[in-house]
Amino acid sequence: MQIRKMMVLLCAMVLVLAACNSGSNSGNNTGNNKGTNAGTNSVATETPDNAAENNAEEVNSTPEMDFDLGGKTIKIVSWWDMTIPEDNPDNIQRKKNLDALMEKHNFKVEYVAIDYGEYQQKVTASLLAGEPIGDIVRLGKTYTVPTLVKQDLLWPIDEYTKNPRAFNQKVTNEYYTYEGKGYGFSEGQANLVQGIFYNRTLMNQLGAKALQEYVNEDNWNWETFIQVAKEANKDTNNDGKLDTWGLANSSLMDQALYSNNTGLTKGDKQNLEDPATLDALNFVSRLATEQIARPTEGGDWTEPGQFFRQGNTLMYAGALWELSGFQTDMPDYELGFIPFPKGPNATTYHSAEALFQALTIPKSVKNPEQLMYIWEKINDIDSMYDYPDQGWYETLFKNEDDINNAKMVAPNMIVLDHNTFPNLKFYDFVGELNSGVSVSTVVEKYKSTFQAAIDEVFGS
């Protein structure tokens, strides 16, 4: 990456010198993120496509604003401390940007961290009272869209998030929208990565086909997934009992939905009878009735992870943040990562988030355009990285295939909204499917319950 940046910079310098020698001033402040520094006077060396991309970023960048906040303290509230860590060149630049902005616009910043267990109650109570706990407040989508948005408690901010260098466009324009307006914005470009962790060491011991080959062949789908899981369910010591298993998770509802590009709800309607959803439900039912997964031993929600840690279970469906824990607890095993297999309605691999969150600005906070301007200018940097979370991926993974798999699913994250509706009876629904009740019976039983729960929230 550094070599690429240096080459681009050298090319730019050569062209600038040539221009100066000819007596013309052809330099321009491109501000692109293709390797040149945003503040350098340089001649564009991009291809036409890249030049168009950079011009779009320039057009969408908010012009310099001049305002004085009179020493105001901007409170940024989350369930963790959002102080910018100076742990890599990108964050160092963000911190420098913030310091310059504080001096220019006369404000301070306070980061407020509230325990997750009491966060929702405290923050929503403050919003309802018209006394928000902060100026920029992180809110979970499940209790914000549409509930808090409908009560006119938050500013729509989509007109301020046009700069793709500073804002994740999907957050505002896709994940956090209501009636055509965007209400959430992000502090980064990265998305949650979910997929399959697998034990490469065990795979080799079993003589199984490398799971990466299925991905390379574009043949990693529900059928091959079930085949791999079944083949790893083995009695390796011939004592009449299984001692290796293919799959740690006995319930994969969320994974079945996102891997088939569908959901249990769609806007203000239940989505159980959609063909893609029915496919997902039948997949979940098949996993249960054919006893694909390792049987439960009566443990809690952490049991699948504990199974995987024992080193005798090939696959575990989970999120990337779990990997470092596995690596710490399984030092004698080589672990890999592949996407969750594609369902028949999907043309690409997906990731998902069922408890999505984003930053918001309460309606009682004045001048949201100034806060959004500050946030944009903090985060409008020329990143040293080629893609979001590159530094983290390269720390977690030693295998290039694993990195590429994470990069492949991250941009295709789906937000599942069924947790938005408290009376949906999601766990009852999943429990009946996993106990062997037929899909048609479960759908018929719950479709009106689902719709009633949705209507409660949307006010239909």
N, C-alpha and C positions, 0 to 999 in steps of 0.2 A: 504493500500500500504506500509506504513512504517513498519507495523507488518511483512508483507511478506519479506521485505528487511532484517529486523532484523533476522528473522528465517533462511534465506539463509546464512547470514553472520555468525550466530552462528554455523550452520552446517559446514561451511567452516573452521571456527576456530577449531572446534573439530577434523576435519580430519587432519588439519595441525599439531595440537598437537600430534595426534596419529602417524603421519608420522615421526615427530621429535623424538618421543620416540623410534621408531623402528630403528632410525639411518639413515633413508633415507630422501632425500630432494625431495619431490614430488610436491612442489608448482610450479605453473606456472601463469604467468600474462595473464589471460584470456581476460580481457578488455571487458567482456560481459555486456549486458544491462538487465540481468535477476535478478538484485538485488545486486550484488557485486560491489565494487568500482573498477574502471578501473586500479587504481594503486596498488591494494592490491595483494600480493602474496597469492593465494588461490588455493585449489584443486577444480577442476571442480566437481560440484554436480548436473549438469544438466542431463536430460534424453538424450539418444543418439540423438534424433531429435534436441533438443535444443543445444547440443554440436556441431552438424554439422552446425547449424545456426551461432553460435558464431565463429566457425573456419572460416566460409565463411567471416564473418565481419573482422576477423584478416587478412585473405589473401588479402582482398580488401582495407585495410587501407594502405595509402601511407607511406612507410618507412620514418624515420626522414631525413630531408634535412638540409643542412648547407649552408646558403647564407647570404650575407650582402647587404641590400638595400641602404646603404649609407645615411641614414636619409631621404629617400624619403617619401613624403606624399601620401598615397593611398587615392584617392577620390572615395567615394561610393555614387552614385547618384540615387535618387528616387524622387517620388512626395510626399514623407513624410520623416521625419527625422528618419533614420534607426539606430540611436544610440542605443546600446544594453541597455535596461532598466534593472536595478537590482531589479526586482519586484517579482522574484520567484527563487527557488534554481537552476533551469536550466539556467536561464539567468545570474545569479550570476556566475555560472561556466563558461559560455561562455565569460563573461567579464574578468574573471581571465585568461582564455586561451588567449584572445586577448592581455592582458597586458604582459603576459609571452612571447608571440610571438613578440610583438613590441620590447621588450628588447633584445631578442635573435637575431632577424634578422634586427634590427636597422631601424625601419620605424615608421611612425605616420599614423593616420587615420583621415580623414576629411569626415564628412557626409554632403552631399549637397542635400537640398530639394528644388525642383522647383515646382511652382504652376502647378496643373494638366492641367489647361486650356491652358497653353503655353508650356507644357512639350514636347509633340511630335515634334512640330516644332523646338524647341531649340535643342533638343538632336539629331534629325536626321540631322539637318543642320550642327552640329558640326562633326558628323560622316562623312558626305559627304565631308566636308572640310579637312578631315584628321587630325582634331584637336579635338579629343573627349573631352567632358566636364568632363569625369571621367574615372577612371581605371576599375571600376565595375559599370555597368550602367543598371538600370531597363528599359526594353523595352516591350511594348505591342506586343503581337504576331500578331495582325491584320496588323501592318505596318512593321513587322520585318521578318516574315516567309510567303512567300519567298522573299519579296521585298529587304530588306537590306542584307539578306544572299546571295542572288544571285549576289549582287555587291561586294562580298568578303570583307565586312566591319566588320565581326565578326569572332572570333576564334571558331572553333568547340572544344567543351570542354568535350565531352563524355568520352574520355580516362582518365579524371581526376576525374570522379564522381562515381567511383565504390563502394565507401564506403556507405552502406545504412544507417549507423547511422548519417552521416553528410549530405547526399543528398537524396531528394525525387526522387526515381528512375524513376517514371512516368514523372516527369517534363522534364528531359533530354532525356529519351529514347522513350517517346510516345507523349507528348504534344508539344515539341519544337524541332521537327526534320525536316530535309530537306535532301533528297537524302541520307538517311542512316546515317546522322551525327546529333548529338545533339548540340544545340547552347545555350540553356538556363539552368540555375540551380536555386535552391531555397534557401531561408533562413530558411525554416522550412519544416516539414513533413505534415502539415495540408493542406486539400483541402477545397474549398468553399462548404458549405452545403446549398442546396436548397430543398424545399419541401412545405408542407402545414402547415400553422399556423391555428389553429382553436380555437374557443371560447368555452371552456368546460362548462362555466356557461350557455351560451345560449343553447348549446346542451342538457344540463340537463333540462332546462326550456321547451324545445320543446319536451322532452320525446324521443329523438332520440337515436338510438343504439350508443353505445360508438364507436367512430371512431377507437380507438386502437384495438377493437375486429376484425375489418376487416383485420388489419395488422397481428394480432395473428393467424387468420384463413388462412393467405395467400390468402385472397380474396379481397385485396384492388387493384382494377383495374379500367380501364376507365368506365366500366359499373356501378360498385357500386358507383364510384365517382359521376357520373351523377345522379344516383338514390338518393344519399344523398343530392346533391344540389337541386334537384327538390322538395324533401320532405320538405326542409327547407324554400322553397318559400311559405310563408303562410300569410293569412289575419287573424291575431290573435284577432282583435277586431271587426271583422264582419262589417267593413265599406265599403266593396267592393274593397279595395285597399290592395296590399301586404305591410306588414310592417316588415317582416323578410325575409331574403334572404339566399340562400345557398352558393353563390360564389361571391366574390368581383371583381374578374378579368374578364373583358370582352374579353381579348385577351391572349391566352396561347400558342403561337407558339413555343417558345423555350422549354417550359415544355413538349409539345406534342412530340417534337423531341427527347429530351434526355430521356424521360420516355419510348420511344420505341426503344432506342439504335440506333438512326439514325441521319442524318443531311441533310440539303438542298444541301450541297456540299460534295464531297469526293475527297480529293487531288486536282487534276487539272480538275475535271469533275463535272458537275451539277448532282444532285442525285434525281431529282424530280420524276423520274419514277420508282425508287426502291420501291418494295412492302411495306417495312417498312415505307418509307417516305409517300407513298400514304395513308397508315393507319393513320399516324399522321395528314396529311392534312384533311382527312375525319373526324377525331375527332374534329379538330378545326372548320371545317364547321358545324358539328353537334351542337357544343356548340352555334354557332351563330344562325343557322336556328331554333333550338328548344328553343332559348332564355333562356338558362340555367342561365346565370349570371345576376346579378343586373344591370338594365339598366343604362347607363351613364347619367349624368346630365350636360354634357358639360364640365367636368373638364379636367385637363391635366393628365400627366402620374402618378401624385400622387393620383388621385381620388380613385383607389381601396384601397389604404392604409387608406385614409380618411373614406371610407365606413366601413372598418373593425373596425376602432377606434370608430365608433358610437355604437358598441356593438350589432347591430341588424343583422349582417351578419356572417354566421357561419365559412366560410373558406376564406383564402387568400393565394395565391401562391406567395412565395417570398424566400429571402435569409436570412440566420441566423443572419447576422449583423443587420437586421431590428428589431429583436425581442426586444431588450432592449428599443427601442423607443416605441413600442407597450405597453410594460409593464409599462413604465413611464406614458403613456397617458391613460391607461386602468386599473387603480389600483383596480377597483371593480370587475374585471373579471379574472377568471383563464384561462390561455392560454395554449394550448398544441401544439405539433409538431409531424407530421407524414410524411413519404415520399410522394412525388408525386406518384399517383397510376401508376402501371405498365401497359404498352401497350402490345398488343399481341406478339410483337417481342422481348420482354424483359424477361429475366429469373430472374432478380434481380432488386432492386430499385436503381435508379441512382440520381446523382446530375449533375450540369453542370456549365460551365463558358463560356460565349460568348465573353468576353473581357479579355482573359487570359494574364498574364504578367509574366516575369521572369527576373532574372539577367543575364547579358551577359558581355563579355569582348571584347572591340573594337580591331580590327585587328592591329591597329597602336600602341597598348600597347605592350611593350616588356615583354617577359618571362611570358606568361599566366600560365605556370605550377607553378610558384611561388605564384601567386595570388590564384590559385585554391588550392594549398597546404595550404596556410594561412586560406582560408575559410573552408577547411575541418577540420583543427585542431582547429579552433574556435568552430565548431559545433559538433565535435566528443565527445559527453558527455554521461555519464550514466544517462539517464533521470530519474527523480523521478516519472514520470507519466507513466501510463499503456498504454496510446494511445495519439496521437496528439490532442492538444486543450482540454485536459481533464479539466484543471483548468478553462478555459472559459466556457465549457459546464456546469460544476458543479456550476458555478456562475449564469448562465442564467436559468438553469432548476432546479426545485424542485422535479420533477417526474422522476423516473428511466426509465420509458418507453420512455419519450421524449429524454433522453440522449442516450438510446440504438438506437433509430431511427436515431439520428444524426450520431452516430458511424457507423450505417449500410450503410448510403448512401455516406458518405465522401470518402471511398476508391474507389467508383465506379463513380468518376467524369468524365464527358465527356466534351471535349472542342469543342464547335460549331464554325465553321470557316466562316460562311456566312458574317460576318462583315469585313472580309479581303478584300472584293471586293467592292470598292466604288460605282460602277455602276450596282450593282446587282438588284437595285430597290426592296429591301427587304420590305420596308414599303408599297409600292404600291401593291406588291404581297399579303401581309397579309391583307391589306385593302380590296382588292377585295374578298378574302375568307370570311372575316368577314361581308361583305355586302351581302353575299348570292350567289355570283357567284359560279357555280359548280366547283368542284375540277378538273374535266377533262378539262374544259374550261380554268381555270387558269393555269394549268400545260402546256397545249398546247401553250398558249400565252407567257409564261415566260421562257420556257426551253431554247430557243435559246438566249434570253436576258441574262439569267444566265450564259450560256456557254461563250458568248462573253465577259462578265464582268470578268470571270475567266481567259480567254485567255489573256486579257489585262495585268493582273498581272503576270501570269506565262510565258507570252511571247510566247505562242503557235501559 
